[in-house]
Amino acid sequence: MRKTFWGKVLALCSVLFALSFLPASLPAAETAKFGAVDIQKVLNESDTGKKAKSDLEVLIRSKQTTIDEKGRAIEKMKADIEKQASVLSAEARKSKEDELEKQVREYQRLVQDSQAEIKKKETEFTDTILKDIRDIIEKIGEQEGYTLIIEKGMVIYSNKGIDITDIILKKYDESKAKSKK
């Protein structure tokens, strides 16, 4: 899903190349049935996708609160050092500046760790949902006789009739609702 522009072009060319041989390989009575799915829409609009997004936002807010608190503590420490600069001995000032540097390093590490944790959680949510969506797409493809179902994001133009995104979205939500019962 996160391909470069040229990767998408190559994939599209591969699909078009494969399609050029398709009619010759199908029996004369069989017709090709194509579908396109907007996977991003399913990710964003499915009940599970909305819940994952909400859970991620809660995690982001909690991490941001912790980061903000640490940032305010550092700013306060910095202001205190500046206020006391004239009355502190060189050794005491050095000690406070070292402590400030330590706090800044911890702050930077906290920010990096938080970003990594959020990214990891987002990847987990996305990968889980994508696996389920792909399974549903395969089932629908087999059950309804599709020759090819492609990611809509790679298509420059298609007839609106081949868009099966809403069907996939509905089936996905139904499958998740059944599994919760």
VENFENWO-V916345 format. One record per backbone hydrogen bond with DSSP energy under -0.5 kcal/mol. CO is the residue of the C=O (numbers start at 1). NH is the residue of the N-H. E is the energy in kcal/mol with one decimal. If there is no record, write none. Layout:
co->[CO CO]
nh->[NH NH]
e->[E E]
//
This chain:
co->[1 4 5 6 7 8 9 10 11 12 13 14 15 16 17 18 18 19 19 21 22 22 27 33 33 35 36 37 37 38 39 40 41 42 46 47 48 49 50 51 52 53 54 55 56 57 58 59 60 61 62 63 64 65 66 67 68 69 70 71 72 73 74 75 76 77 78 79 80 81 82 84 84 89 90 91 92 93 94 95 96 97 98 99 100 101 102 103 104 105 106 107 108 109 110 111 112 113 114 115 116 117 118 119 120 121 122 123 124 125 126 127 128 129 130 131 132 133 134 135 136 137 138 139 140 141 142 148 150 151 152 159 160 162 162 164 165 166 167 168 169 170 171 172 173 174 175 176 177 178]
nh->[3 8 9 10 11 12 13 14 15 16 17 18 19 20 21 21 22 22 23 25 25 26 30 147 148 150 164 39 152 42 43 44 45 46 50 51 52 53 54 55 56 57 58 59 60 61 62 63 64 65 66 67 68 69 70 71 72 73 74 75 76 77 78 79 80 81 82 83 84 85 85 87 88 93 94 95 96 97 98 99 100 101 102 103 104 105 106 107 108 109 110 111 112 113 114 115 116 117 118 119 120 121 122 123 124 125 126 127 128 129 130 131 132 133 134 135 136 137 138 139 140 141 142 143 144 146 145 35 37 154 155 162 163 36 164 168 169 170 171 172 173 174 175 176 177 178 179 180 181 181]
e->[-0.6 -2.1 -2.2 -2.5 -2.3 -2.7 -2.6 -2.3 -2.3 -2.6 -2.6 -2.5 -2.5 -1.5 -0.6 -1.0 -0.7 -0.6 -0.7 -1.1 -1.0 -1.1 -0.9 -3.2 -1.6 -2.5 -2.5 -1.2 -3.1 -1.8 -2.7 -2.4 -2.8 -1.8 -2.7 -2.3 -2.6 -2.4 -2.4 -3.0 -2.3 -2.2 -2.1 -2.1 -2.7 -2.6 -2.4 -2.5 -2.8 -2.4 -1.9 -2.5 -2.9 -2.4 -2.2 -2.5 -2.5 -2.2 -2.0 -2.4 -2.5 -2.4 -2.6 -2.5 -2.6 -2.2 -2.1 -2.4 -2.4 -0.6 -0.5 -0.9 -1.7 -2.9 -2.3 -2.2 -2.4 -2.5 -2.4 -2.1 -2.3 -2.5 -2.3 -2.4 -2.4 -2.3 -2.3 -2.4 -2.6 -2.4 -2.6 -2.5 -2.4 -3.0 -2.4 -2.5 -2.4 -2.5 -2.5 -2.5 -2.5 -2.5 -2.7 -2.4 -2.4 -2.6 -2.7 -3.0 -2.2 -2.3 -3.0 -2.2 -1.9 -2.7 -2.7 -2.1 -2.1 -2.7 -2.5 -2.2 -2.8 -2.7 -2.4 -3.2 -2.6 -2.1 -0.7 -2.3 -2.4 -1.7 -1.6 -1.9 -1.3 -2.7 -0.7 -2.3 -2.9 -2.4 -2.6 -2.7 -2.4 -2.5 -2.6 -2.2 -2.3 -2.3 -1.8 -1.1 -0.8 -0.6]
//
